[in-house]
Amino acid sequence: MRQTLAPLIALLVISSAHASEKYPDPNKRDETRDGRFGTSCYTYGSEQGNREICSISIYMVLSNPERYDGRYISVTGYLVDYFGTPTLFPSRESYRAQISADGIAIDGKIPSALEKDMKTGIWGVTVVGEFDAKFQGYQIQAAGRITNLRTVAKIPFLLGR
């Protein structure tokens, strides 16, 4: 029994040391996915150098827009052509209820296939770009806008229409 226990303990010590190098300490508060508690968001490389991108819920943006103003965000929601402006809503229901204050305008180039699909319905997408909380809308009220788009991609499991 002791002969098999010693190698097992050694393996556990080695694997835990390896795991601590590979995975960040969850209690370390200098970087989080969403910038909570004043931390920075995760850093990703780009053509312009390293960029901080906050991967957040659209509800976090709607409830705390000032926290994300001027920051790059990755957010998922429902994209629709809302009175001529591509707009991201948290749900189909908020779009159907015409709650324009729940909409975030998307200001930039939308992929042509998705632009065509937007004419026929509402589509689940992930958008990555810079959030502008000071933007109030064009003709319709908005909760802000996302500019300097990096990604606008359909989410297969969020069906359209």
ChimeraX commands (.cxc) that place a marker at each C-alpha (Angstrom):
marker #1 position 0.00,0.00,0.00 radius 0.5
marker #1 position 2.81,2.42,0.93 radius 0.5
marker #1 position 4.58,1.66,-2.33 radius 0.5
marker #1 position 1.62,2.87,-4.40 radius 0.5
marker #1 position 0.78,5.77,-2.09 radius 0.5
marker #1 position 4.15,7.55,-2.41 radius 0.5
marker #1 position 4.06,7.84,-6.25 radius 0.5
marker #1 position 0.43,8.93,-6.08 radius 0.5
marker #1 position 1.26,11.74,-3.64 radius 0.5
marker #1 position 4.21,12.82,-5.80 radius 0.5
marker #1 position 1.96,12.89,-8.86 radius 0.5
marker #1 position -0.61,15.03,-7.01 radius 0.5
marker #1 position 2.04,17.52,-5.88 radius 0.5
marker #1 position 3.51,17.81,-9.38 radius 0.5
marker #1 position 0.10,18.17,-11.07 radius 0.5
marker #1 position -1.09,20.80,-8.59 radius 0.5
marker #1 position 2.11,22.80,-9.09 radius 0.5
marker #1 position 1.65,22.56,-12.85 radius 0.5
marker #1 position -2.03,23.58,-12.59 radius 0.5
marker #1 position -1.19,26.63,-10.50 radius 0.5
marker #1 position 1.12,27.88,-13.26 radius 0.5
marker #1 position -1.45,27.16,-15.98 radius 0.5
marker #1 position -4.55,28.61,-14.30 radius 0.5
marker #1 position -4.63,31.98,-12.53 radius 0.5
marker #1 position -5.41,32.15,-8.85 radius 0.5
marker #1 position -9.19,32.82,-8.63 radius 0.5
marker #1 position -8.61,34.92,-5.51 radius 0.5
marker #1 position -6.17,37.21,-7.30 radius 0.5
marker #1 position -8.14,40.38,-8.06 radius 0.5
marker #1 position -6.02,42.25,-10.61 radius 0.5
marker #1 position -7.83,40.94,-13.71 radius 0.5
marker #1 position -11.38,39.57,-14.17 radius 0.5
marker #1 position -13.55,38.83,-17.21 radius 0.5
marker #1 position -15.93,41.70,-16.45 radius 0.5
marker #1 position -13.85,44.30,-14.60 radius 0.5
marker #1 position -15.62,43.85,-11.26 radius 0.5
marker #1 position -14.32,45.56,-8.12 radius 0.5
marker #1 position -12.28,48.02,-10.19 radius 0.5
marker #1 position -10.08,45.33,-11.74 radius 0.5
marker #1 position -9.00,45.30,-15.35 radius 0.5
marker #1 position -10.68,42.99,-17.80 radius 0.5
marker #1 position -8.78,40.25,-19.61 radius 0.5
marker #1 position -6.12,41.34,-22.07 radius 0.5
marker #1 position -6.18,40.10,-25.65 radius 0.5
marker #1 position -3.65,40.73,-28.38 radius 0.5
marker #1 position -4.67,42.64,-31.51 radius 0.5
marker #1 position -3.08,44.38,-34.47 radius 0.5
marker #1 position -2.95,47.58,-32.41 radius 0.5
marker #1 position -1.25,45.82,-29.50 radius 0.5
marker #1 position -2.76,44.38,-26.35 radius 0.5
marker #1 position -6.37,45.37,-25.64 radius 0.5
marker #1 position -8.48,44.97,-22.56 radius 0.5
marker #1 position -11.84,43.36,-23.41 radius 0.5
marker #1 position -14.61,42.93,-20.85 radius 0.5
marker #1 position -16.75,39.86,-21.54 radius 0.5
marker #1 position -20.05,40.83,-19.94 radius 0.5
marker #1 position -23.78,40.36,-19.86 radius 0.5
marker #1 position -25.80,42.97,-21.72 radius 0.5
marker #1 position -27.67,43.55,-18.46 radius 0.5
marker #1 position -24.41,44.65,-16.80 radius 0.5
marker #1 position -23.92,47.24,-19.54 radius 0.5
marker #1 position -27.51,48.47,-19.21 radius 0.5
marker #1 position -27.32,48.76,-15.41 radius 0.5
marker #1 position -23.78,50.21,-15.19 radius 0.5
marker #1 position -23.04,51.97,-18.49 radius 0.5
marker #1 position -20.49,54.36,-16.94 radius 0.5
marker #1 position -18.34,51.40,-15.82 radius 0.5
marker #1 position -17.83,50.31,-19.44 radius 0.5
marker #1 position -17.71,53.70,-21.17 radius 0.5
marker #1 position -14.69,53.81,-23.51 radius 0.5
marker #1 position -13.83,50.15,-22.88 radius 0.5
marker #1 position -13.91,47.28,-25.32 radius 0.5
marker #1 position -16.68,44.84,-24.48 radius 0.5
marker #1 position -17.88,41.47,-25.72 radius 0.5
marker #1 position -21.64,41.17,-25.29 radius 0.5
marker #1 position -24.37,38.84,-26.56 radius 0.5
marker #1 position -27.91,39.87,-27.40 radius 0.5
marker #1 position -30.49,40.08,-30.17 radius 0.5
marker #1 position -29.66,42.26,-33.18 radius 0.5
marker #1 position -32.37,43.91,-35.23 radius 0.5
marker #1 position -32.75,46.80,-37.64 radius 0.5
marker #1 position -34.52,49.22,-35.27 radius 0.5
marker #1 position -35.85,52.20,-37.21 radius 0.5
marker #1 position -32.85,52.10,-39.56 radius 0.5
marker #1 position -30.20,51.53,-36.88 radius 0.5
marker #1 position -28.69,48.11,-36.10 radius 0.5
marker #1 position -29.54,47.72,-32.42 radius 0.5
marker #1 position -28.70,45.06,-29.84 radius 0.5
marker #1 position -31.44,44.14,-27.34 radius 0.5
marker #1 position -31.16,41.85,-24.30 radius 0.5
marker #1 position -34.19,39.80,-25.39 radius 0.5
marker #1 position -36.78,39.43,-28.11 radius 0.5
marker #1 position -39.37,40.62,-25.62 radius 0.5
marker #1 position -37.71,43.97,-24.95 radius 0.5
marker #1 position -37.49,44.54,-28.72 radius 0.5
marker #1 position -41.13,43.54,-29.28 radius 0.5
marker #1 position -42.22,45.78,-26.41 radius 0.5
marker #1 position -40.28,48.61,-28.11 radius 0.5
marker #1 position -38.25,49.39,-24.99 radius 0.5
marker #1 position -35.72,51.55,-26.83 radius 0.5
marker #1 position -33.85,52.34,-23.59 radius 0.5
marker #1 position -32.80,48.65,-23.54 radius 0.5
marker #1 position -31.23,48.94,-26.99 radius 0.5
marker #1 position -27.54,49.49,-27.70 radius 0.5
marker #1 position -26.87,50.94,-31.16 radius 0.5
marker #1 position -24.26,49.15,-33.25 radius 0.5
marker #1 position -22.23,51.68,-35.21 radius 0.5
marker #1 position -20.02,50.01,-37.78 radius 0.5
marker #1 position -19.86,47.47,-40.58 radius 0.5
marker #1 position -22.25,44.54,-40.09 radius 0.5
marker #1 position -21.39,41.42,-42.15 radius 0.5
marker #1 position -23.46,41.53,-45.34 radius 0.5
marker #1 position -25.17,38.15,-44.75 radius 0.5
marker #1 position -26.28,39.27,-41.28 radius 0.5
marker #1 position -27.36,42.68,-42.60 radius 0.5
marker #1 position -29.60,40.86,-45.09 radius 0.5
marker #1 position -30.98,38.59,-42.34 radius 0.5
marker #1 position -31.79,41.61,-40.15 radius 0.5
marker #1 position -34.40,42.69,-42.71 radius 0.5
marker #1 position -36.35,39.48,-41.96 radius 0.5
marker #1 position -36.11,39.31,-38.18 radius 0.5
marker #1 position -34.12,39.49,-34.97 radius 0.5
marker #1 position -30.91,37.45,-34.60 radius 0.5
marker #1 position -28.78,36.27,-31.69 radius 0.5
marker #1 position -25.26,37.68,-32.00 radius 0.5
marker #1 position -22.08,38.41,-30.09 radius 0.5
marker #1 position -20.62,41.86,-30.65 radius 0.5
marker #1 position -17.10,42.99,-29.72 radius 0.5
marker #1 position -16.28,46.69,-29.88 radius 0.5
marker #1 position -15.82,49.91,-27.93 radius 0.5
marker #1 position -18.76,50.98,-25.77 radius 0.5
marker #1 position -19.89,54.63,-25.76 radius 0.5
marker #1 position -22.19,55.25,-22.77 radius 0.5
marker #1 position -22.63,58.94,-23.57 radius 0.5
marker #1 position -24.48,58.17,-26.80 radius 0.5
marker #1 position -28.22,58.76,-26.33 radius 0.5
marker #1 position -29.52,57.64,-29.72 radius 0.5
marker #1 position -30.21,59.12,-33.13 radius 0.5
marker #1 position -33.98,59.60,-33.43 radius 0.5
marker #1 position -34.80,56.87,-30.93 radius 0.5
marker #1 position -33.50,56.69,-27.35 radius 0.5
marker #1 position -30.63,54.21,-26.81 radius 0.5
marker #1 position -28.62,52.98,-23.83 radius 0.5
marker #1 position -25.37,53.69,-25.66 radius 0.5
marker #1 position -23.59,52.37,-28.72 radius 0.5
marker #1 position -20.80,50.03,-29.69 radius 0.5
marker #1 position -18.27,51.42,-32.17 radius 0.5
marker #1 position -14.88,50.29,-33.53 radius 0.5
marker #1 position -16.34,46.84,-34.14 radius 0.5
marker #1 position -14.00,43.86,-33.94 radius 0.5
marker #1 position -16.63,41.12,-34.25 radius 0.5
marker #1 position -20.31,40.77,-35.06 radius 0.5
marker #1 position -21.08,37.06,-35.20 radius 0.5
marker #1 position -24.33,35.07,-35.24 radius 0.5
marker #1 position -24.85,32.69,-32.36 radius 0.5
marker #1 position -26.22,29.40,-33.76 radius 0.5
marker #1 position -28.21,28.43,-30.65 radius 0.5
marker #1 position -30.01,31.81,-30.49 radius 0.5
marker #1 position -32.41,31.34,-33.34 radius 0.5
marker #1 position -33.62,34.30,-35.35 radius 0.5
marker #1 position -37.00,35.71,-36.32 radius 0.5
marker link #1:1,2 radius 0.2
marker link #1:2,3 radius 0.2
marker link #1:3,4 radius 0.2
marker link #1:4,5 radius 0.2
marker link #1:5,6 radius 0.2
marker link #1:6,7 radius 0.2
marker link #1:7,8 radius 0.2
marker link #1:8,9 radius 0.2
marker link #1:9,10 radius 0.2
marker link #1:10,11 radius 0.2
marker link #1:11,12 radius 0.2
marker link #1:12,13 radius 0.2
marker link #1:13,14 radius 0.2
marker link #1:14,15 radius 0.2
marker link #1:15,16 radius 0.2
marker link #1:16,17 radius 0.2
marker link #1:17,18 radius 0.2
marker link #1:18,19 radius 0.2
marker link #1:19,20 radius 0.2
marker link #1:20,21 radius 0.2
marker link #1:21,22 radius 0.2
marker link #1:22,23 radius 0.2
marker link #1:23,24 radius 0.2
marker link #1:24,25 radius 0.2
marker link #1:25,26 radius 0.2
marker link #1:26,27 radius 0.2
marker link #1:27,28 radius 0.2
marker link #1:28,29 radius 0.2
marker link #1:29,30 radius 0.2
marker link #1:30,31 radius 0.2
marker link #1:31,32 radius 0.2
marker link #1:32,33 radius 0.2
marker link #1:33,34 radius 0.2
marker link #1:34,35 radius 0.2
marker link #1:35,36 radius 0.2
marker link #1:36,37 radius 0.2
marker link #1:37,38 radius 0.2
marker link #1:38,39 radius 0.2
marker link #1:39,40 radius 0.2
marker link #1:40,41 radius 0.2
marker link #1:41,42 radius 0.2
marker link #1:42,43 radius 0.2
marker link #1:43,44 radius 0.2
marker link #1:44,45 radius 0.2
marker link #1:45,46 radius 0.2
marker link #1:46,47 radius 0.2
marker link #1:47,48 radius 0.2
marker link #1:48,49 radius 0.2
marker link #1:49,50 radius 0.2
marker link #1:50,51 radius 0.2
marker link #1:51,52 radius 0.2
marker link #1:52,53 radius 0.2
marker link #1:53,54 radius 0.2
marker link #1:54,55 radius 0.2
marker link #1:55,56 radius 0.2
marker link #1:56,57 radius 0.2
marker link #1:57,58 radius 0.2
marker link #1:58,59 radius 0.2
marker link #1:59,60 radius 0.2
marker link #1:60,61 radius 0.2
marker link #1:61,62 radius 0.2
marker link #1:62,63 radius 0.2
marker link #1:63,64 radius 0.2
marker link #1:64,65 radius 0.2
marker link #1:65,66 radius 0.2
marker link #1:66,67 radius 0.2
marker link #1:67,68 radius 0.2
marker link #1:68,69 radius 0.2
marker link #1:69,70 radius 0.2
marker link #1:70,71 radius 0.2
marker link #1:71,72 radius 0.2
marker link #1:72,73 radius 0.2
marker link #1:73,74 radius 0.2
marker link #1:74,75 radius 0.2
marker link #1:75,76 radius 0.2
marker link #1:76,77 radius 0.2
marker link #1:77,78 radius 0.2
marker link #1:78,79 radius 0.2
marker link #1:79,80 radius 0.2
marker link #1:80,81 radius 0.2
marker link #1:81,82 radius 0.2
marker link #1:82,83 radius 0.2
marker link #1:83,84 radius 0.2
marker link #1:84,85 radius 0.2
marker link #1:85,86 radius 0.2
marker link #1:86,87 radius 0.2
marker link #1:87,88 radius 0.2
marker link #1:88,89 radius 0.2
marker link #1:89,90 radius 0.2
marker link #1:90,91 radius 0.2
marker link #1:91,92 radius 0.2
marker link #1:92,93 radius 0.2
marker link #1:93,94 radius 0.2
marker link #1:94,95 radius 0.2
marker link #1:95,96 radius 0.2
marker link #1:96,97 radius 0.2
marker link #1:97,98 radius 0.2
marker link #1:98,99 radius 0.2
marker link #1:99,100 radius 0.2
marker link #1:100,101 radius 0.2
marker link #1:101,102 radius 0.2
marker link #1:102,103 radius 0.2
marker link #1:103,104 radius 0.2
marker link #1:104,105 radius 0.2
marker link #1:105,106 radius 0.2
marker link #1:106,107 radius 0.2
marker link #1:107,108 radius 0.2
marker link #1:108,109 radius 0.2
marker link #1:109,110 radius 0.2
marker link #1:110,111 radius 0.2
marker link #1:111,112 radius 0.2
marker link #1:112,113 radius 0.2
marker link #1:113,114 radius 0.2
marker link #1:114,115 radius 0.2
marker link #1:115,116 radius 0.2
marker link #1:116,117 radius 0.2
marker link #1:117,118 radius 0.2
marker link #1:118,119 radius 0.2
marker link #1:119,120 radius 0.2
marker link #1:120,121 radius 0.2
marker link #1:121,122 radius 0.2
marker link #1:122,123 radius 0.2
marker link #1:123,124 radius 0.2
marker link #1:124,125 radius 0.2
marker link #1:125,126 radius 0.2
marker link #1:126,127 radius 0.2
marker link #1:127,128 radius 0.2
marker link #1:128,129 radius 0.2
marker link #1:129,130 radius 0.2
marker link #1:130,131 radius 0.2
marker link #1:131,132 radius 0.2
marker link #1:132,133 radius 0.2
marker link #1:133,134 radius 0.2
marker link #1:134,135 radius 0.2
marker link #1:135,136 radius 0.2
marker link #1:136,137 radius 0.2
marker link #1:137,138 radius 0.2
marker link #1:138,139 radius 0.2
marker link #1:139,140 radius 0.2
marker link #1:140,141 radius 0.2
marker link #1:141,142 radius 0.2
marker link #1:142,143 radius 0.2
marker link #1:143,144 radius 0.2
marker link #1:144,145 radius 0.2
marker link #1:145,146 radius 0.2
marker link #1:146,147 radius 0.2
marker link #1:147,148 radius 0.2
marker link #1:148,149 radius 0.2
marker link #1:149,150 radius 0.2
marker link #1:150,151 radius 0.2
marker link #1:151,152 radius 0.2
marker link #1:152,153 radius 0.2
marker link #1:153,154 radius 0.2
marker link #1:154,155 radius 0.2
marker link #1:155,156 radius 0.2
marker link #1:156,157 radius 0.2
marker link #1:157,158 radius 0.2
marker link #1:158,159 radius 0.2
marker link #1:159,160 radius 0.2
marker link #1:160,161 radius 0.2
view
